[in-house]
Amino acid sequence: MVSFEMQSPTVTEGHSWAEKGGMQAYVAHQTVNSFVWNNVSYIVKDKLILDDISGYVKRGSLMAIMGPSGCGKTSLLNILSARVKGSSVSGEVFADSTTKPVCRFVEQEDNLIGVLTVRETLLFAAKLDLPKSVTRKEREELVDGLIKIFGLEDVRNVKIGTAVQKGISGGQKRRVSIASQLISLPPPTSGLDSEAAFCVTRDILKMAQQFNMIIIATVHQPSTVVFNLFDDLLLLSKGKTVYCGKREESEDFFAAHHVLIPVHANLAEVYLSVINTDFAVDKGAAERRLNKLTDSWKGYVNSPSSPSSTKDDTALIVRSVTSPSTPTEADDSEEVPTHLGRSFLYVLWVLCHRSTLNAMRNVIAYWLRVVMYMALGVVMGTTFFHPPLTQERFPDRYHAMYFGMCFTSFMSVAGVPAFLEERAVFCRERANGQYGVLHFSIANALVSSPFVLLVILGYTLVMYWGVQLKETASDFLIFLLFNWLNLLAAEAQVVFVSSMMPNFVIALTQVAFLNGLWMVLAGLVSRQLLPKFWKYTFANLDYQRYVWETLAVNEFRGREFECTPTPAGCVCQYADALNAQCKWSGDTYLESLQYGNVNIWEWFAVLISIIIIFRSLAAAALFYRRK
């Protein structure tokens, strides 16, 4: 079940918070009295999803939206929570006659960070949701109250769980999702057993009444006790309204249309069986009955025989849409603190803190990769172990550095699943208005950089000394720096591709393809021999090319290699002034590749620019692609 509400409520254990003036101003909302949607229609690819839907909910009420699969429940919630906009949507949505979005939304999927504990998850949600005026002690008391309300005390310090680390159960995970949104949103009940669903719904109703919250929830097939907790009911079928009004008056409406309701029957099941024509034996008769119900609804609410409360609510819809409410309607209203007190740097710090914990604890994100890269360093270091400075063993150094660079970049695909997990959390929190693309993008870049350095350091230490590259500290640091930049660029590419195509298989294959392309263009073929198309297009965008040219200059500049002695004299691979000594210079080799004029720090600036470009493109993709 998906749920959202129109305020930003918080709840704590018992009723003690209601007696605390500071937090009461935040949780007990007095400024929004009603939420109205009028004549809402929604078309997708010429298909009418919602057809002229209207509804009204008062503060302190709990509404259930019910209907068969495909009736438009989730689409309506998306529209009401301002997640769907554009020319395909028509109608009006108001909260006390203002069109400013004030909604929050709990999705069906439990997108949580698996390495955080239950309490940590709720604490971070509180930091991102509550105003700056709320103290640390108040946040912790609020979180502890939510943990008790949702029966999570026994697992408060247990991690959510990942693919390789067992955590809490699926039902407990659902309750954590609910609790994390209760800091700003009341919850759903899908994924809960019947007893838990009843307790959660009961507590939500109490909180809605106590703190004047407006709650709208889709419900698939509630039990009788859960159904009877709802104040209002909206029934949809094939995108049309079948009934909208008080839940206890719905039986009269269906009775007036000759729907037989057995004694002690679950009304929710009866209603769903009536308005669902998918499995009807006589589909023609079922369709005619449904059409009669939907056509008669508007006439019913205006008829003298309909309950007065339904007519009153319908009149309120019209007044709310056409006439702004006046301040005198809420004499006891208080000014409610908002989230605007939180600075950009504070939100960024919270995200960096959470991402750091995720990186430190997530075995798949970095620690498995540390082992993988060290293993790669062992392979390269032992395969090309201590080659002498001869032209016969010269290719060993070339191959060790080149393929090591390419493989470290190629193995960046291991970062795809970790980023997709973070992206799913970001999409949910962004849609709820907790922070924006810039916060997430900067935090992701800042936190990942030192961990990427740790990953590449393990590879570099093993490989560098195994292959016995230049032994000066400056040469080692340049080797480490540019391998770090190589992996940072590869990570930025992963973030960009995964932001554009947030599907694990597609992102993985596209990243692998790009890394293969860069590897081919980086140096396997001499730059002057590349076809013009590749030379002047992708070769200039190839970050591996700039890394490889720098590594080659760093290692071979100033090196001398021995020629091959033969009875007829020395055979030298490259002709230069050192041939008389049966040697040739590494500088000659660099000149043959046109690397002689390479400026290491210019290529450093180019690589930084490429990383920034990838990160900027990823941010743009996140901005325009919301799901």
Beta strands, then each sheet from edge to edge (+ up, - down):
strand 1: 3-5
strand 2: 34-44
strand 3: 47-58
strand 4: 62-66
strand 5: 89-95
strand 6: 215-218
strand 7: 232-237
strand 8: 240-246
strand 9: 560-562
strand 10: 564-566
strand 11: 569-571
strand 12: 583-585
sheet 1: 1+ 6- 4- 7- 8+
sheet 2: 3+ 2- 5+
sheet 3: 9+ 12-
sheet 4: 10+ 11-
end
